Amino acid sequence: MTILANVSVYAFPEVVLVSSIPVFSIIVRYNLIESGLMRKHWANIWSVLAPWVVAIPFYTGNILCCVVL
């Protein structure tokens, strides 16, 4: 049981953060288009592509641990 608990504790932040990016992307894209700030093409870039480009470096090093903990 301790192995499962350890895996769960370390996997939880990554699973929660990765799964929340698509939901927030949809919300941000909709808000950018509806407010008239951007057209569909640019809203897709800033709401879908940009969060992944920013998030991936955090997953490759110790930065995520510093931010989460």
N, C-alpha and C positions, 0 to 999 in steps of 0.2 A: 504494500500500500504506500510506502514512503516514496518509491520510485514514481508511481503515478502522481502523487502529490507534488513532488519536485518538478516533474514535467509540466504539470498543470500550472504551477506558479510561474515558471519561466515562459510558458507559451501564451499565457493569458494576455499580457500587454500587446504582444505582436498580433494575436488574433483579433483583439478588440480594435486596435488601431488600423490594421489592414482592412477589416470589414467595414469600418466607418467611412473610409475614403470614398467609395462609390456612392453612398447615401448623401454625403455632403456635396459631392460633385453634381449630383442631380439637382439638389436644392440651389446651389450657387448658380448653375447654368440657367435654371428657370428664372431666378431673380435678376440675373444680368440681362436676359432677353426681355423680360416683362417690364423692367425699369427703363429700357431703351438705352442703356449704357453701351451695349455691344450687340452686334449682329450674331447670328447663330454660329458662324464659323469661329469668330474670336471668342465667343462665350464658351465654345467647346474646348478651345485651346487653354483658356485660363481656368476653367472649372474642372476639366478632366486631365489634361496633360500636366499642367503646372504642379498640382498637388503630388503626383507620383514622382516627378522630377525632384521635388523638394524632399519627399519622404524617403526615397530609396537610400540616400547617403546616411540617414539616421539609422537604418537597419544594418549597415555594413560595419559599424564600429561601436564604440562605447558611448556615443552621444545619447542614444536612446536610453541607456541605463541611467545616465545623469539626469535626463529630463523626467523620466518616469519615477525614479526613486527620489 
